Amino acid sequence: MNNRKTEILDWLYSLHRFGIQPGLERISNVLAKLGNPEKSLKAIHIAGTNGKGSTAVTISSILMEAGYTVGLYTSPHLVDFNERIQINGKLISDEKLVDIAEEMIPVQEETGATFFEFTTALAFKYFADEKVDFAVIEAGMGGKNDATNVLNPILSVITQISMEHTDYLGDTLEKIAEDKAGIIKENGKTLISDSTTELKDYFRKEGLLKNNIVKFLDEFFTIRSVEKDKREYNKISYGPVNGLHNLYFKTKWNSTHQYKNILAGIAAIKMLSNELKISENLIHKGTKLITRNFSFNGRFQILRKKPLRILDVAHNPDAFIALKKNLQRNYKSNEFTLVIALMDDKDIDAITSTMANIFLKIIVTKPKIDRAAKPERIRDSFIKNGEKSEIILTNSIQECIELTMADENPILFAGSFYLIGEVLKNLNPQ
């Protein structure tokens, strides 16, 4: 990392001192001072609790294979800040990042923009400057008051919704859905991949109020079968809910919830059929090449096969339920060591309840971030939920890596983006 980038990132991370401040006033002021770059973007805006990133990279990969220039904005990053901002799979260069950030520093000082607001505005400016054909934008938290919600997208997508960030979004599923529904815009189109019946009724009403065409993934497509081919791709057969003909896509992703996220990406492309003419062959190619086209790690990622090392950024109860199902469908979980770290604001008891008594042993650790839960708290939660296997505490990821280095048993690392980022830095330095 060059010195200019180091200085800029140090300054940028210092903006965390402003905390999380939901609302669109500051980001609107920042963008106005930059000439409103967001207004030039053909944006696909994605909100939800789980599956945002996977759906975003699916859409981006299909558009890229169809010959379009695609900006992709996601968060957080795992190893390199530049992962957040990509065009056709190429991370923003250090030089571009520094140049735009330096230009924007006076704007931040005038407006008091937070870390996420500044980063979002920087991405919008970069995509506008580079004249991308489409910008696929992942919301940070919620929808209504998220900095990304200044967009007027050609399509909104809402993925699975579950309990998270309750201090900001509300303490019931309905309140959280109401916040996410803030990205449903007047006279637009929206795809919903959450299948909760009560929430569907709410989204339908919201669509009617805003003259927005709302469609639901489970009324669009259904998965019919899954099989492996000789090159270790998973071949997923799917088709229209009320149709007989079969289509398929291939992916190296190895989990059923990811198949649903890919299907949501395909459905999003179909909802834009008036704007896009993309063949089934290009859709197939785009889904097959997701992991080659875009930097997107930590989703049941097999980092090493011998000894087996799996990384997953699951960080809330629903994500851990999906992770557990996927692990036990493919492996014997009682042969694994679980390495886990969680943020202090997560529902730790719900997570440990899901993961208790299925592993050979558990190692609890702590990333280098103030929000991380103390290992003792996570251990006590496992014990409260009846954990019988050995629980080892470590105070750093580095200590944890050293502890597991000689372990020939398979290991699953899970619990937060911060944990997986530090593991990748240590185990996969390139």
DONU-936764 format. One line per field, with one value per residue (C-alpha): chain; x, y, z; residue in one letter; residue number from 1. Coordinates in steps of 0.1 Angstrom, whole numbers. Layout:
N
chaine A,...;
xx X,...;
yy Y,...;
zz Z,...;
residu A,...;
num NUM,...;
//
This chain:
430
chaine A,A,A,A,A,A,A,A,A,A,A,A,A,A,A,A,A,A,A,A,A,A,A,A,A,A,A,A,A,A,A,A,A,A,A,A,A,A,A,A,A,A,A,A,A,A,A,A,A,A,A,A,A,A,A,A,A,A,A,A,A,A,A,A,A,A,A,A,A,A,A,A,A,A,A,A,A,A,A,A,A,A,A,A,A,A,A,A,A,A,A,A,A,A,A,A,A,A,A,A,A,A,A,A,A,A,A,A,A,A,A,A,A,A,A,A,A,A,A,A,A,A,A,A,A,A,A,A,A,A,A,A,A,A,A,A,A,A,A,A,A,A,A,A,A,A,A,A,A,A,A,A,A,A,A,A,A,A,A,A,A,A,A,A,A,A,A,A,A,A,A,A,A,A,A,A,A,A,A,A,A,A,A,A,A,A,A,A,A,A,A,A,A,A,A,A,A,A,A,A,A,A,A,A,A,A,A,A,A,A,A,A,A,A,A,A,A,A,A,A,A,A,A,A,A,A,A,A,A,A,A,A,A,A,A,A,A,A,A,A,A,A,A,A,A,A,A,A,A,A,A,A,A,A,A,A,A,A,A,A,A,A,A,A,A,A,A,A,A,A,A,A,A,A,A,A,A,A,A,A,A,A,A,A,A,A,A,A,A,A,A,A,A,A,A,A,A,A,A,A,A,A,A,A,A,A,A,A,A,A,A,A,A,A,A,A,A,A,A,A,A,A,A,A,A,A,A,A,A,A,A,A,A,A,A,A,A,A,A,A,A,A,A,A,A,A,A,A,A,A,A,A,A,A,A,A,A,A,A,A,A,A,A,A,A,A,A,A,A,A,A,A,A,A,A,A,A,A,A,A,A,A,A,A,A,A,A,A,A,A,A,A,A,A,A,A,A,A,A,A,A,A,A,A,A,A,A,A,A,A,A,A,A,A,A,A,A,A,A,A,A,A,A,A,A,A,A,A,A,A;
xx 0,15,19,-8,-34,-23,-28,-62,-75,-63,-82,-112,-114,-112,-147,-160,-159,-192,-208,-239,-262,-292,-307,-303,-296,-258,-253,-275,-254,-222,-235,-249,-214,-200,-225,-249,-231,-258,-283,-263,-263,-286,-287,-300,-304,-303,-313,-320,-305,-289,-280,-275,-239,-245,-275,-255,-225,-248,-265,-232,-216,-245,-245,-207,-210,-236,-211,-220,-197,-208,-200,-204,-206,-207,-197,-179,-146,-127,-90,-86,-108,-108,-130,-160,-158,-153,-159,-162,-144,-115,-111,-107,-70,-52,-44,-81,-92,-67,-74,-112,-109,-85,-109,-137,-121,-132,-167,-166,-154,-182,-210,-198,-204,-199,-175,-203,-217,-183,-175,-209,-205,-169,-183,-210,-186,-162,-189,-202,-167,-161,-195,-205,-236,-251,-243,-253,-255,-258,-274,-254,-280,-318,-331,-352,-325,-294,-270,-275,-312,-306,-308,-337,-330,-343,-349,-350,-343,-351,-335,-342,-352,-345,-338,-307,-297,-328,-316,-318,-344,-370,-375,-399,-397,-425,-407,-375,-394,-409,-375,-362,-393,-380,-361,-394,-397,-426,-433,-405,-400,-391,-381,-386,-368,-381,-410,-426,-463,-471,-443,-455,-488,-470,-448,-478,-496,-464,-461,-497,-493,-462,-474,-444,-444,-436,-428,-418,-390,-410,-438,-413,-390,-386,-356,-363,-330,-294,-265,-228,-209,-175,-157,-172,-197,-232,-259,-292,-323,-350,-381,-411,-435,-464,-443,-431,-398,-365,-336,-304,-273,-240,-220,-191,-210,-220,-251,-288,-293,-268,-287,-317,-296,-284,-319,-329,-301,-315,-351,-338,-323,-357,-375,-354,-363,-376,-343,-321,-320,-298,-300,-302,-267,-253,-273,-258,-223,-227,-237,-210,-183,-194,-163,-139,-155,-158,-139,-163,-149,-161,-193,-188,-154,-131,-98,-78,-88,-60,-63,-98,-104,-138,-146,-181,-192,-224,-230,-267,-290,-306,-273,-260,-290,-283,-246,-253,-276,-251,-222,-242,-254,-219,-197,-198,-198,-186,-153,-148,-133,-154,-135,-159,-160,-190,-199,-212,-245,-255,-280,-252,-275,-296,-264,-248,-281,-279,-243,-241,-231,-223,-185,-155,-143,-148,-122,-135,-115,-117,-109,-91,-123,-139,-174,-162,-177,-154,-146,-158,-192,-195,-181,-207,-234,-224,-223,-258,-270,-257,-223,-205,-173,-141,-141,-108,-104,-79,-74,-64,-69,-31,-30,-59,-42,-10,-31,-48,-18,-8,-44,-52,-89,-112,-119,-148,-141,-174,-190,-181,-166,-138,-129,-128,-109,-81,-81,-77,-48,-30,-38,-40,-16,-16;
yy 0,34,61,83,56,47,84,86,54,65,97,79,53,82,92,63,87,101,67,56,85,73,100,114,151,149,125,147,178,159,148,182,197,170,178,150,121,97,112,99,63,35,19,-14,-9,-39,-40,-68,-86,-116,-123,-87,-92,-125,-111,-80,-100,-123,-93,-77,-108,-114,-78,-79,-111,-93,-67,-39,-19,-25,-7,-27,-12,-35,-34,-42,-53,-83,-75,-44,-13,-12,-44,-21,-4,-24,-19,-52,-70,-46,-29,8,16,31,62,68,62,87,113,113,111,141,161,152,160,197,185,162,189,212,185,163,132,98,71,53,85,95,61,59,94,84,53,72,98,71,53,85,96,62,64,29,14,1,6,-23,-8,-27,-8,-6,-9,-8,10,41,61,44,67,47,56,89,68,67,31,13,-17,-22,-56,-67,-99,-120,-100,-110,-95,-73,-37,-35,-3,15,-4,-15,-44,-65,-81,-59,-27,-38,-47,-12,3,-19,-10,26,16,9,41,58,44,19,-19,-41,-77,-93,-125,-128,-153,-144,-143,-114,-93,-101,-84,-54,-51,-55,-26,-5,-12,-1,31,40,27,3,-31,-55,-92,-120,-145,-175,-166,-161,-192,-224,-246,-282,-301,-298,-320,-319,-320,-335,-301,-296,-271,-274,-275,-261,-267,-241,-229,-206,-215,-221,-234,-268,-259,-262,-238,-242,-224,-236,-223,-233,-220,-249,-238,-238,-203,-191,-208,-187,-155,-164,-170,-136,-121,-139,-128,-92,-94,-108,-79,-55,-72,-40,-23,-54,-82,-108,-144,-175,-184,-151,-156,-191,-178,-149,-171,-197,-170,-150,-159,-153,-120,-103,-103,-119,-142,-157,-173,-210,-205,-235,-218,-251,-287,-304,-297,-285,-248,-232,-195,-180,-145,-156,-130,-132,-160,-167,-168,-193,-215,-216,-222,-251,-268,-264,-277,-308,-315,-316,-328,-344,-313,-333,-337,-299,-273,-241,-208,-181,-143,-122,-85,-74,-61,-95,-119,-141,-164,-172,-179,-202,-220,-229,-239,-257,-294,-301,-295,-314,-283,-246,-218,-183,-153,-115,-94,-60,-39,-22,-37,-73,-93,-105,-142,-149,-137,-160,-189,-183,-182,-216,-231,-216,-233,-267,-269,-300,-299,-281,-243,-225,-187,-166,-129,-123,-138,-142,-163,-184,-190,-201,-225,-241,-242,-278,-290,-317,-316,-296,-260,-237,-200,-180,-151,-118,-101,-88,-124,-137,-107,-112,-150,-143,-119,-145,-177,-163,-133,-130;
zz 0,-10,15,0,2,38,48,31,46,81,76,62,90,115,102,122,151,138,142,123,115,94,71,36,43,46,17,-4,5,-4,-37,-46,-41,-64,-91,-83,-100,-88,-112,-142,-130,-142,-109,-95,-58,-34,3,27,57,40,3,-9,-19,-37,-56,-65,-80,-99,-116,-122,-137,-161,-172,-177,-199,-219,-228,-204,-182,-147,-115,-83,-48,-18,19,40,25,37,30,8,10,-28,-29,-21,-55,-87,-124,-144,-116,-114,-81,-81,-84,-55,-76,-84,-49,-35,-62,-57,-19,-17,-39,-16,18,18,11,40,63,51,55,84,63,80,68,49,34,22,7,-10,-26,-37,-54,-72,-84,-97,-115,-131,-141,-157,-175,-165,-183,-150,-113,-90,-55,-22,7,39,66,62,32,39,56,41,23,-10,-10,-28,-60,-84,-96,-127,-104,-66,-51,-15,-4,27,58,94,128,127,137,158,175,142,121,146,170,148,114,102,113,96,64,65,66,38,17,17,-15,-33,-55,-72,-107,-105,-104,-74,-69,-35,-27,9,10,44,38,61,46,10,19,32,1,-23,-5,-7,-44,-50,-31,-51,-85,-84,-101,-73,-81,-58,-65,-54,-78,-106,-106,-87,-83,-96,-91,-82,-95,-97,-130,-136,-131,-96,-108,-93,-120,-108,-129,-125,-144,-142,-113,-137,-166,-178,-195,-177,-176,-157,-143,-131,-101,-79,-49,-28,-8,-14,0,-26,-54,-43,-44,-79,-90,-76,-98,-128,-120,-117,-152,-165,-148,-169,-202,-217,-211,-217,-243,-227,-240,-218,-229,-216,-183,-180,-187,-162,-134,-141,-140,-109,-89,-117,-128,-93,-61,-37,-10,23,12,22,6,6,11,14,7,27,55,49,57,51,55,59,67,84,111,122,133,99,82,108,103,66,73,96,70,43,64,75,40,27,56,91,113,144,127,124,147,147,149,157,165,167,170,204,189,174,189,203,222,191,171,197,202,165,165,199,202,165,165,177,195,194,194,202,192,187,157,160,162,192,183,187,215,242,238,273,265,235,255,283,257,243,278,285,254,266,247,258,237,245,242,238,241,221,222,186,151,149,181,168,134,152,174,144,120,128,131,105,113,91,104,98,104,108,126,110,79,102,113,77,65,91,83,46,53,74,54,19,18,-20;
residu M,N,N,R,K,T,E,I,L,D,W,L,Y,S,L,H,R,F,G,I,Q,P,G,L,E,R,I,S,N,V,L,A,K,L,G,N,P,E,K,S,L,K,A,I,H,I,A,G,T,N,G,K,G,S,T,A,V,T,I,S,S,I,L,M,E,A,G,Y,T,V,G,L,Y,T,S,P,H,L,V,D,F,N,E,R,I,Q,I,N,G,K,L,I,S,D,E,K,L,V,D,I,A,E,E,M,I,P,V,Q,E,E,T,G,A,T,F,F,E,F,T,T,A,L,A,F,K,Y,F,A,D,E,K,V,D,F,A,V,I,E,A,G,M,G,G,K,N,D,A,T,N,V,L,N,P,I,L,S,V,I,T,Q,I,S,M,E,H,T,D,Y,L,G,D,T,L,E,K,I,A,E,D,K,A,G,I,I,K,E,N,G,K,T,L,I,S,D,S,T,T,E,L,K,D,Y,F,R,K,E,G,L,L,K,N,N,I,V,K,F,L,D,E,F,F,T,I,R,S,V,E,K,D,K,R,E,Y,N,K,I,S,Y,G,P,V,N,G,L,H,N,L,Y,F,K,T,K,W,N,S,T,H,Q,Y,K,N,I,L,A,G,I,A,A,I,K,M,L,S,N,E,L,K,I,S,E,N,L,I,H,K,G,T,K,L,I,T,R,N,F,S,F,N,G,R,F,Q,I,L,R,K,K,P,L,R,I,L,D,V,A,H,N,P,D,A,F,I,A,L,K,K,N,L,Q,R,N,Y,K,S,N,E,F,T,L,V,I,A,L,M,D,D,K,D,I,D,A,I,T,S,T,M,A,N,I,F,L,K,I,I,V,T,K,P,K,I,D,R,A,A,K,P,E,R,I,R,D,S,F,I,K,N,G,E,K,S,E,I,I,L,T,N,S,I,Q,E,C,I,E,L,T,M,A,D,E,N,P,I,L,F,A,G,S,F,Y,L,I,G,E,V,L,K,N,L,N,P,Q;
num 1,2,3,4,5,6,7,8,9,10,11,12,13,14,15,16,17,18,19,20,21,22,23,24,25,26,27,28,29,30,31,32,33,34,35,36,37,38,39,40,41,42,43,44,45,46,47,48,49,50,51,52,53,54,55,56,57,58,59,60,61,62,63,64,65,66,67,68,69,70,71,72,73,74,75,76,77,78,79,80,81,82,83,84,85,86,87,88,89,90,91,92,93,94,95,96,97,98,99,100,101,102,103,104,105,106,107,108,109,110,111,112,113,114,115,116,117,118,119,120,121,122,123,124,125,126,127,128,129,130,131,132,133,134,135,136,137,138,139,140,141,142,143,144,145,146,147,148,149,150,151,152,153,154,155,156,157,158,159,160,161,162,163,164,165,166,167,168,169,170,171,172,173,174,175,176,177,178,179,180,181,182,183,184,185,186,187,188,189,190,191,192,193,194,195,196,197,198,199,200,201,202,203,204,205,206,207,208,209,210,211,212,213,214,215,216,217,218,219,220,221,222,223,224,225,226,227,228,229,230,231,232,233,234,235,236,237,238,239,240,241,242,243,244,245,246,247,248,249,250,251,252,253,254,255,256,257,258,259,260,261,262,263,264,265,266,267,268,269,270,271,272,273,274,275,276,277,278,279,280,281,282,283,284,285,286,287,288,289,290,291,292,293,294,295,296,297,298,299,300,301,302,303,304,305,306,307,308,309,310,311,312,313,314,315,316,317,318,319,320,321,322,323,324,325,326,327,328,329,330,331,332,333,334,335,336,337,338,339,340,341,342,343,344,345,346,347,348,349,350,351,352,353,354,355,356,357,358,359,360,361,362,363,364,365,366,367,368,369,370,371,372,373,374,375,376,377,378,379,380,381,382,383,384,385,386,387,388,389,390,391,392,393,394,395,396,397,398,399,400,401,402,403,404,405,406,407,408,409,410,411,412,413,414,415,416,417,418,419,420,421,422,423,424,425,426,427,428,429,430;
//
